[in-house]
Amino acid sequence: MGLYKGWLATMVGITPYIAFKMSTFDILRGTVIPQDRNHPYFHLYNLSLGAVAGTVAVTLTYPTDLIRRKFQL
């Protein structure tokens, strides 16, 4: 049972993180990245927007992770 002790709290924390990350990336991709995949900097734009989306998601969901770790739910 100890293996599954924090499973619910982890799922509650990771679900909004994934939602924020994917939503932010999709919004940014639609506005910033050139539609032509042959653009010379397409991969750099894609990588950069993934990093920005991850940063936004962590910033918005960090309080839930802090609560989970503080109270050991």
C-alpha positions as CSV (number, residue, x, y, z in Angstrom):
1,M,0.0,0.0,0.0
2,G,2.9,2.3,0.6
3,L,3.7,2.2,-3.1
4,Y,0.4,3.9,-4.0
5,K,0.3,6.4,-1.0
6,G,0.8,9.6,-3.0
7,W,-0.8,8.5,-6.3
8,L,-4.0,10.5,-6.0
9,A,-2.2,13.7,-5.1
10,T,0.3,13.2,-7.9
11,M,-2.6,12.7,-10.4
12,V,-4.3,15.8,-9.1
13,G,-1.1,17.8,-9.6
14,I,0.0,16.4,-13.0
15,T,-3.3,16.7,-14.8
16,P,-3.4,20.5,-14.7
17,Y,0.3,20.7,-15.5
18,I,-0.2,18.7,-18.7
19,A,-3.3,20.7,-19.6
20,F,-1.5,24.0,-19.2
21,K,1.6,22.9,-21.0
22,M,-0.3,21.5,-24.0
23,S,-2.7,24.4,-24.2
24,T,0.1,27.0,-24.0
25,F,2.2,25.2,-26.6
26,D,-0.8,25.0,-29.0
27,I,-1.6,28.7,-28.6
28,L,2.0,29.7,-29.1
29,R,2.5,27.4,-32.0
30,G,-0.5,28.8,-33.8
31,T,0.8,32.4,-33.4
32,V,4.6,32.2,-33.5
33,I,5.9,29.2,-35.5
34,P,6.0,29.6,-39.3
35,Q,3.7,27.1,-41.0
36,D,6.4,25.9,-43.4
37,R,8.4,23.1,-41.8
38,N,11.2,23.8,-44.2
39,H,11.9,27.1,-42.5
40,P,15.5,27.2,-41.4
41,Y,14.7,27.9,-37.7
42,F,11.5,25.8,-37.4
43,H,13.1,23.4,-35.0
44,L,14.6,26.1,-32.9
45,Y,11.2,27.8,-32.6
46,N,9.5,24.5,-31.7
47,L,12.1,23.8,-29.0
48,S,11.9,27.3,-27.6
49,L,8.1,27.3,-27.5
50,G,8.2,23.9,-25.7
51,A,10.5,25.4,-23.1
52,V,8.2,28.4,-22.6
53,A,5.1,26.2,-22.4
54,G,6.8,24.1,-19.7
55,T,7.8,27.2,-17.7
56,V,4.3,28.5,-17.8
57,A,2.9,25.2,-16.7
58,V,5.3,24.8,-13.8
59,T,4.7,28.4,-12.7
60,L,0.9,27.8,-12.6
61,T,0.9,24.4,-11.0
62,Y,3.8,24.8,-8.5
63,P,1.5,25.6,-5.6
64,T,-0.3,22.3,-5.9
65,D,3.1,20.4,-5.9
66,L,4.2,22.5,-2.9
67,I,1.0,21.5,-1.0
68,R,1.4,17.9,-1.9
69,R,5.0,17.8,-0.6
70,K,4.3,19.9,2.5
71,F,1.5,17.8,3.8
72,Q,2.7,14.5,2.3
73,L,-0.8,13.6,0.9
